[in-house]
Amino acid sequence: MDGAFRTKEDGITVFVRLTPKAAKDAVEGVGEAADGRRHLIARVRAVPEDGKANKALEKLLAKVLGVAGSHVAVRSGATSRLKQVHITGDPQRLAGSLRSALYPAEGAT
């Protein structure tokens, strides 16, 4: 997952490839673009009109990471499939929560 997010002093910035109008809301893993950049693969049921898909993405990431929805904001790529989403909070805890959500077997022993 290295490269799919960056830690900041006040949280993490997650790089996301969003597919709207999907069958369900889900974070499906990590993908890699042709240029080698990594991103989360996310799908939401919402349509990409009036910011509905972006709001659904923010809500989905808040749920996955266990933070308040007000801590999650799309910072760039509002009209693009590729987005940067900033999550405010303890960067180490957020990074750990994201890894656990994507790779639950790694935490189990």
Helices and strands as residue ranges (DSSP letters): E 5-8, E 11-19, E 26-32, E 38-43, H 52-65, G 69-71, E 72-76, E 82-88, H 91-102, H 104-107
